[in-house]
């Protein structure tokens, strides 16, 4: 196996590991998941209060925002990972972008279906839309960074 094949393999392993992380987070029962997001919310609030002590938060609303941002950023990273693996595999062009988005969106749908079987959790169409938006932004970030890298390489 040559160096290129190893890089392709590592890229796809990164995709699978990230999907596994998403699956594990989705496997948390509702109380466990809520405890994790509330812990993150508290850290954010304490940090903001250090900068601006007079800020008043609606903690439950802010926690909801943290939870939805977690969806967005998890799938933004997935979009970057899948786009990277696709490119490393030698797939370019419009069709490869569509395939990346299709992989991410189908995974988002399967993840929501998976939550049907997790106590206290359930599927959400809104979550699939947020996940899809994150994957789309991740794909665009990868494309943008690739373009910038290409321009820098040409100049040097």
GROMACS elastic network, one bead per residue, 0.5 to 0.9 nm:
[ bonds ]
;  ai    aj funct       b0    kb
    1     4     6  0.82245   500
    1     5     6  0.61608   500
    1     6     6  0.67969   500
    2     5     6  0.54852   500
    2     6     6  0.64162   500
    2     7     6  0.89051   500
    3     6     6  0.51142   500
    3     7     6  0.62892   500
    3     8     6  0.87425   500
    4     7     6  0.51509   500
    4     8     6  0.62704   500
    4     9     6  0.86277   500
    4    88     6  0.81047   500
    4    89     6  0.88767   500
    5     8     6  0.50616   500
    5     9     6  0.60975   500
    5    10     6  0.85746   500
    5    88     6  0.89077   500
    5    89     6  0.84239   500
    6     9     6  0.50243   500
    6    10     6  0.60890   500
    6    11     6  0.85294   500
    7    10     6  0.50908   500
    7    11     6  0.60910   500
    7    12     6  0.87254   500
    7    85     6  0.88170   500
    7    88     6  0.72449   500
    7    89     6  0.89226   500
    8    11     6  0.50938   500
    8    12     6  0.63935   500
    8    13     6  0.86362   500
    8    85     6  0.63631   500
    8    86     6  0.85010   500
    8    87     6  0.88221   500
    8    88     6  0.54102   500
    8    89     6  0.57574   500
    9    12     6  0.52909   500
    9    13     6  0.61250   500
    9    14     6  0.86490   500
    9    85     6  0.83148   500
    9    89     6  0.87987   500
   10    14     6  0.61533   500
   10    15     6  0.87492   500
   10    85     6  0.84047   500
   11    14     6  0.51636   500
   11    15     6  0.65785   500
   11    16     6  0.89481   500
   11    81     6  0.71955   500
   11    82     6  0.80291   500
   11    84     6  0.68699   500
   11    86     6  0.84962   500
   11    88     6  0.73154   500
   11    89     6  0.87823   500
   12    16     6  0.63240   500
   12    17     6  0.86313   500
   12    81     6  0.79784   500
   12    82     6  0.74615   500
   12    84     6  0.86846   500
   12    85     6  0.55179   500
   12    86     6  0.83924   500
   13    16     6  0.50549   500
   13    17     6  0.60678   500
   13    18     6  0.85300   500
   13    85     6  0.89301   500
   14    17     6  0.51148   500
   14    18     6  0.61090   500
   14    19     6  0.85627   500
   14    81     6  0.68217   500
   14    82     6  0.86172   500
   14    85     6  0.84066   500
   15    18     6  0.52082   500
   15    19     6  0.61897   500
   15    20     6  0.85797   500
   15    78     6  0.67851   500
   15    81     6  0.55390   500
   15    82     6  0.59705   500
   15    85     6  0.75451   500
   16    19     6  0.50434   500
   16    20     6  0.60947   500
   16    21     6  0.86636   500
   17    21     6  0.62491   500
   17    22     6  0.87391   500
   18    21     6  0.50060   500
   18    22     6  0.63210   500
   18    23     6  0.85882   500
   18    74     6  0.84598   500
   18    77     6  0.82342   500
   18    78     6  0.67316   500
   18    81     6  0.81897   500
   19    22     6  0.50706   500
   19    23     6  0.60992   500
   19    24     6  0.85879   500
   19    78     6  0.74505   500
   19   107     6  0.81218   500
   20    24     6  0.61064   500
   20    25     6  0.86257   500
   21    24     6  0.50910   500
   21    25     6  0.62298   500
   21    26     6  0.85844   500
   22    25     6  0.51772   500
   22    26     6  0.61663   500
   22    27     6  0.85822   500
   22    74     6  0.72351   500
   22    75     6  0.87000   500
   22   111     6  0.80704   500
   23    26     6  0.50488   500
   23    27     6  0.61053   500
   23   111     6  0.67304   500
   23   114     6  0.83229   500
   24    28     6  0.68045   500
   25    28     6  0.56066   500
   25    33     6  0.74562   500
   26    29     6  0.80015   500
   26    33     6  0.80361   500
   26   111     6  0.71348   500
   26   112     6  0.82354   500
   26   114     6  0.77568   500
   26   115     6  0.64647   500
   26   118     6  0.79475   500
   26   121     6  0.85224   500
   27    30     6  0.89814   500
   27    33     6  0.87257   500
   27   114     6  0.79407   500
   27   115     6  0.69813   500
   27   117     6  0.86001   500
   27   118     6  0.60919   500
   27   119     6  0.88679   500
   27   121     6  0.88709   500
   28    31     6  0.79281   500
   28    32     6  0.57747   500
   28    33     6  0.55366   500
   28   118     6  0.71690   500
   28   119     6  0.83443   500
   28   121     6  0.85652   500
   29    32     6  0.54168   500
   29    33     6  0.61727   500
   29    34     6  0.85617   500
   29   118     6  0.58584   500
   29   119     6  0.52854   500
   29   120     6  0.60651   500
   29   121     6  0.66737   500
   30    33     6  0.51532   500
   30    34     6  0.59555   500
   30    35     6  0.84683   500
   30   118     6  0.78668   500
   30   119     6  0.65364   500
   30   121     6  0.55546   500
   31    34     6  0.51058   500
   31    35     6  0.60395   500
   31    36     6  0.86615   500
   31   120     6  0.76548   500
   32    35     6  0.51096   500
   32    36     6  0.63342   500
   32    37     6  0.88288   500
   33    36     6  0.51911   500
   33    37     6  0.63535   500
   33    38     6  0.85965   500
   34    37     6  0.52108   500
   34    38     6  0.59896   500
   34    39     6  0.84751   500
   34    63     6  0.87463   500
   34    67     6  0.85937   500
   35    38     6  0.51313   500
   35    39     6  0.61153   500
   35    40     6  0.87470   500
   36    39     6  0.51557   500
   36    40     6  0.64608   500
   36    41     6  0.86999   500
   37    40     6  0.50817   500
   37    41     6  0.60774   500
   37    42     6  0.86179   500
   37    63     6  0.66507   500
   37    64     6  0.85743   500
   37    66     6  0.68252   500
   37    67     6  0.62495   500
   37    70     6  0.87466   500
   38    42     6  0.60799   500
   38    43     6  0.86344   500
   38    59     6  0.86981   500
   38    60     6  0.87026   500
   38    63     6  0.61542   500
   38    66     6  0.85144   500
   38    67     6  0.89220   500
   39    42     6  0.51930   500
   39    43     6  0.64305   500
   39    44     6  0.88317   500
   40    43     6  0.51687   500
   40    44     6  0.63339   500
   40    45     6  0.86813   500
   40    63     6  0.83960   500
   40    66     6  0.77629   500
   41    44     6  0.51603   500
   41    45     6  0.61282   500
   41    46     6  0.86140   500
   41    59     6  0.77795   500
   41    62     6  0.71631   500
   41    63     6  0.56964   500
   41    66     6  0.65957   500
   42    45     6  0.50649   500
   42    46     6  0.60595   500
   42    47     6  0.84997   500
   42    59     6  0.85008   500
   42    63     6  0.87296   500
   43    46     6  0.52364   500
   43    47     6  0.61737   500
   43    48     6  0.86681   500
   44    47     6  0.51386   500
   44    48     6  0.61777   500
   44    49     6  0.85648   500
   45    48     6  0.51170   500
   45    49     6  0.60174   500
   45    50     6  0.86474   500
   45    57     6  0.78281   500
   45    59     6  0.85950   500
   46    49     6  0.50768   500
   46    50     6  0.63428   500
   46    51     6  0.89697   500
   47    50     6  0.52959   500
   47    51     6  0.68358   500
   47    52     6  0.88352   500
   48    51     6  0.52400   500
   48    52     6  0.59700   500
   48    53     6  0.74345   500
   48    55     6  0.78674   500
   49    54     6  0.71132   500
   49    55     6  0.65292   500
   49    56     6  0.88721   500
   50    53     6  0.57964   500
   52    55     6  0.59764   500
   53    56     6  0.84964   500
   56    59     6  0.89841   500
   57    60     6  0.86727   500
   57    61     6  0.82828   500
   57    62     6  0.71156   500
   58    61     6  0.54769   500
   58    62     6  0.60603   500
   58    63     6  0.85409   500
   59    62     6  0.50120   500
   59    63     6  0.58996   500
   59    64     6  0.85364   500
   60    63     6  0.50044   500
   60    64     6  0.62626   500
   60    65     6  0.87754   500
   61    64     6  0.50878   500
   61    65     6  0.64573   500
   61    66     6  0.88062   500
   62    65     6  0.50188   500
   62    66     6  0.62754   500
   62    67     6  0.87077   500
   63    67     6  0.62244   500
   63    68     6  0.87218   500
   64    67     6  0.51171   500
   64    68     6  0.63139   500
   64    69     6  0.85995   500
   65    68     6  0.52059   500
   65    69     6  0.60553   500
   65    70     6  0.85442   500
   66    69     6  0.50974   500
   66    70     6  0.61736   500
   66    71     6  0.88778   500
   67    70     6  0.51097   500
   67    71     6  0.66934   500
   67    72     6  0.89701   500
   68    71     6  0.51478   500
   68    72     6  0.64184   500
   68    73     6  0.88131   500
   68   127     6  0.73907   500
   68   130     6  0.73130   500
   68   131     6  0.89079   500
   69    73     6  0.60377   500
   69    74     6  0.83220   500
   69   130     6  0.83475   500
   70    73     6  0.53385   500
   70    74     6  0.59094   500
   70    75     6  0.85125   500
   71    74     6  0.53179   500
   71    75     6  0.63024   500
   71    76     6  0.85173   500
   71   127     6  0.70341   500
   71   128     6  0.87315   500
   71   130     6  0.65606   500
   71   131     6  0.56248   500
   71   134     6  0.75916   500
   72    75     6  0.54664   500
   72    76     6  0.60351   500
   72    77     6  0.87619   500
   72   127     6  0.85760   500
   72   130     6  0.55532   500
   72   131     6  0.51632   500
   72   132     6  0.78870   500
   72   133     6  0.68691   500
   72   135     6  0.76101   500
   73    77     6  0.61687   500
   73    78     6  0.84667   500
   73   131     6  0.80696   500
   73   134     6  0.60002   500
   73   135     6  0.83225   500
   73   138     6  0.84914   500
   74    77     6  0.53647   500
   74    78     6  0.63354   500
   74    79     6  0.88278   500
   74   131     6  0.76963   500
   74   134     6  0.74492   500
   74   135     6  0.83631   500
   75    79     6  0.59990   500
   75    80     6  0.84970   500
   75   104     6  0.73703   500
   75   108     6  0.81335   500
   75   130     6  0.84867   500
   75   131     6  0.53125   500
   75   132     6  0.71435   500
   75   133     6  0.80429   500
   75   136     6  0.84776   500
   75   137     6  0.88627   500
   75   138     6  0.74114   500
   76    79     6  0.51409   500
   76    80     6  0.64345   500
   76    81     6  0.87618   500
   76   131     6  0.76607   500
   76   132     6  0.84607   500
   76   133     6  0.78055   500
   76   136     6  0.70524   500
   76   137     6  0.60051   500
   76   139     6  0.74445   500
   76   141     6  0.87092   500
   77    80     6  0.50726   500
   77    81     6  0.61511   500
   77    82     6  0.86063   500
   77   134     6  0.78780   500
   77   135     6  0.72011   500
   77   138     6  0.60130   500
   77   139     6  0.87701   500
   78    81     6  0.50253   500
   78    82     6  0.60200   500
   78    83     6  0.83569   500
   78   104     6  0.70091   500
   78   134     6  0.84197   500
   78   135     6  0.63193   500
   78   138     6  0.72241   500
   78   139     6  0.86564   500
   79    82     6  0.52783   500
   79    83     6  0.59458   500
   79    84     6  0.84029   500
   79   100     6  0.69813   500
   79   101     6  0.72597   500
   79   103     6  0.89112   500
   79   104     6  0.65711   500
   79   132     6  0.89958   500
   79   134     6  0.74048   500
   79   136     6  0.66269   500
   79   137     6  0.75240   500
   79   140     6  0.85314   500
   79   141     6  0.88430   500
   79   142     6  0.81532   500
   80    83     6  0.51693   500
   80    84     6  0.59923   500
   80    85     6  0.85637   500
   80   135     6  0.75268   500
   80   137     6  0.86196   500
   80   139     6  0.53973   500
   80   140     6  0.82987   500
   80   141     6  0.72141   500
   80   142     6  0.56083   500
   80   143     6  0.88487   500
   81    84     6  0.51231   500
   81    85     6  0.61695   500
   81    86     6  0.85603   500
   81   138     6  0.84294   500
   81   139     6  0.86245   500
   81   142     6  0.87072   500
   82    85     6  0.50620   500
   82    86     6  0.60223   500
   82    87     6  0.85769   500
   82   100     6  0.60390   500
   82   101     6  0.87030   500
   82   103     6  0.80415   500
   82   104     6  0.78902   500
   82   139     6  0.81574   500
   83    86     6  0.50272   500
   83    87     6  0.61575   500
   83    88     6  0.85169   500
   83    96     6  0.80938   500
   83    97     6  0.73134   500
   83   100     6  0.59972   500
   83   101     6  0.87771   500
   83   138     6  0.83295   500
   83   139     6  0.60510   500
   83   142     6  0.68248   500
   83   143     6  0.81856   500
   84    87     6  0.51799   500
   84    88     6  0.60402   500
   84    89     6  0.84871   500
   84   139     6  0.88334   500
   84   142     6  0.72829   500
   85    88     6  0.50255   500
   85    89     6  0.60652   500
   85    90     6  0.87587   500
   85    91     6  0.88679   500
   86    89     6  0.50644   500
   86    90     6  0.66166   500
   86    91     6  0.54496   500
   86    92     6  0.75634   500
   86    96     6  0.69832   500
   86    97     6  0.86616   500
   86    99     6  0.88194   500
   86   100     6  0.74361   500
   87    90     6  0.50955   500
   87    91     6  0.51279   500
   87    92     6  0.61066   500
   87    96     6  0.82428   500
   88    91     6  0.73898   500
   89    92     6  0.89524   500
   91    95     6  0.84205   500
   91    96     6  0.58444   500
   92    95     6  0.73806   500
   92    96     6  0.54896   500
   92    97     6  0.76574   500
   93    96     6  0.55575   500
   93    97     6  0.66991   500
   93    98     6  0.89973   500
   94    97     6  0.52314   500
   94    98     6  0.63368   500
   94    99     6  0.86749   500
   95    98     6  0.50884   500
   95    99     6  0.61173   500
   95   100     6  0.86268   500
   96   100     6  0.61196   500
   96   101     6  0.86492   500
   97   100     6  0.50602   500
   97   101     6  0.62801   500
   97   102     6  0.85130   500
   97   139     6  0.74694   500
   98   101     6  0.51934   500
   98   102     6  0.60275   500
   98   103     6  0.86268   500
   99   103     6  0.61169   500
   99   104     6  0.86141   500
  100   103     6  0.52199   500
  100   104     6  0.63024   500
  100   105     6  0.86284   500
  100   135     6  0.85835   500
  100   136     6  0.89658   500
  100   139     6  0.77129   500
  101   104     6  0.50952   500
  101   105     6  0.59327   500
  101   106     6  0.83607   500
  101   132     6  0.76227   500
  101   135     6  0.67210   500
  101   136     6  0.66550   500
  101   139     6  0.77690   500
  102   105     6  0.51960   500
  102   106     6  0.59270   500
  102   107     6  0.83446   500
  103   106     6  0.53461   500
  103   107     6  0.61008   500
  103   108     6  0.86368   500
  104   107     6  0.50862   500
  104   108     6  0.61454   500
  104   109     6  0.87066   500
  104   131     6  0.81005   500
  104   132     6  0.69815   500
  104   135     6  0.63282   500
  104   136     6  0.87540   500
  105   109     6  0.62231   500
  105   110     6  0.85810   500
  105   128     6  0.72522   500
  105   129     6  0.85699   500
  105   131     6  0.73190   500
  105   132     6  0.55439   500
  105   135     6  0.77068   500
  106   109     6  0.50623   500
  106   110     6  0.61160   500
  106   111     6  0.84809   500
  107   110     6  0.50011   500
  107   111     6  0.59831   500
  107   112     6  0.86415   500
  108   111     6  0.50310   500
  108   112     6  0.63642   500
  108   113     6  0.87449   500
  108   127     6  0.81101   500
  108   128     6  0.55846   500
  108   129     6  0.86876   500
  108   131     6  0.62405   500
  108   132     6  0.72469   500
  109   112     6  0.52218   500
  109   113     6  0.63072   500
  109   114     6  0.85899   500
  109   123     6  0.85546   500
  109   125     6  0.83850   500
  109   127     6  0.89148   500
  109   128     6  0.60652   500
  110   113     6  0.50148   500
  110   114     6  0.60390   500
  110   115     6  0.87152   500
  111   115     6  0.64656   500
  111   123     6  0.81766   500
  111   128     6  0.87150   500
  112   115     6  0.51194   500
  112   116     6  0.70680   500
  112   122     6  0.69870   500
  112   124     6  0.64204   500
  112   125     6  0.81447   500
  112   127     6  0.77758   500
  112   128     6  0.72905   500
  113   116     6  0.54158   500
  113   117     6  0.78062   500
  113   122     6  0.77124   500
  113   123     6  0.58221   500
  113   124     6  0.87869   500
  114   117     6  0.58334   500
  114   118     6  0.72156   500
  114   122     6  0.83244   500
  114   123     6  0.78445   500
  115   119     6  0.80934   500
  115   120     6  0.87216   500
  115   121     6  0.55824   500
  115   122     6  0.50151   500
  115   123     6  0.57795   500
  116   119     6  0.79325   500
  116   120     6  0.87465   500
  116   121     6  0.64791   500
  116   123     6  0.60508   500
  117   120     6  0.88851   500
  117   121     6  0.76970   500
  117   122     6  0.77644   500
  118   121     6  0.54685   500
  118   122     6  0.73255   500
  119   122     6  0.82619   500
  123   126     6  0.89538   500
  123   127     6  0.78488   500
  123   128     6  0.86800   500
  124   127     6  0.51638   500
  124   128     6  0.66330   500
  124   129     6  0.88677   500
  125   128     6  0.51271   500
  125   129     6  0.63740   500
  125   130     6  0.87254   500
  126   129     6  0.50583   500
  126   130     6  0.62015   500
  126   131     6  0.85547   500
  127   131     6  0.59672   500
  127   132     6  0.83884   500
  128   132     6  0.59543   500
  128   133     6  0.84941   500
  129   132     6  0.50151   500
  129   133     6  0.61169   500
  129   134     6  0.85919   500
  130   133     6  0.50796   500
  130   134     6  0.62129   500
  130   135     6  0.86676   500
  131   134     6  0.50616   500
  131   135     6  0.61862   500
  131   136     6  0.85761   500
  132   135     6  0.50536   500
  132   136     6  0.60745   500
  132   137     6  0.85966   500
  133   136     6  0.50407   500
  133   137     6  0.61963   500
  133   138     6  0.85421   500
  134   137     6  0.51599   500
  134   138     6  0.60752   500
  134   139     6  0.85631   500
  135   139     6  0.60780   500
  135   140     6  0.85684   500
  136   139     6  0.51115   500
  136   140     6  0.62244   500
  136   141     6  0.85830   500
  137   140     6  0.50019   500
  137   141     6  0.60151   500
  137   142     6  0.85824   500
  138   142     6  0.62152   500
  138   143     6  0.86037   500
  139   142     6  0.51801   500
  139   143     6  0.62325   500
  139   144     6  0.85977   500
  140   144     6  0.59666   500
  140   145     6  0.84551   500
  141   144     6  0.50500   500
  141   145     6  0.60159   500
  141   146     6  0.84300   500
  142   145     6  0.51567   500
  142   146     6  0.60323   500
  142   147     6  0.85954   500
  143   146     6  0.50853   500
  143   147     6  0.62567   500
  143   148     6  0.87385   500
  144   147     6  0.51320   500
  144   148     6  0.62762   500
  144   149     6  0.85919   500
  145   148     6  0.50663   500
  145   149     6  0.60327   500
  145   150     6  0.84870   500
  146   149     6  0.50488   500
  146   150     6  0.60600   500
  146   151     6  0.86491   500
  147   150     6  0.50369   500
  147   151     6  0.62379   500
  147   152     6  0.86413   500
  148   151     6  0.51527   500
  148   152     6  0.61926   500
  148   153     6  0.85833   500
  149   152     6  0.51166   500
  149   153     6  0.61010   500
  149   154     6  0.86252   500
  150   153     6  0.50876   500
  150   154     6  0.62215   500
  150   155     6  0.87752   500
  151   154     6  0.51135   500
  151   155     6  0.63545   500
  151   156     6  0.88861   500
  152   155     6  0.52082   500
  152   156     6  0.64433   500
  153   156     6  0.53577   500
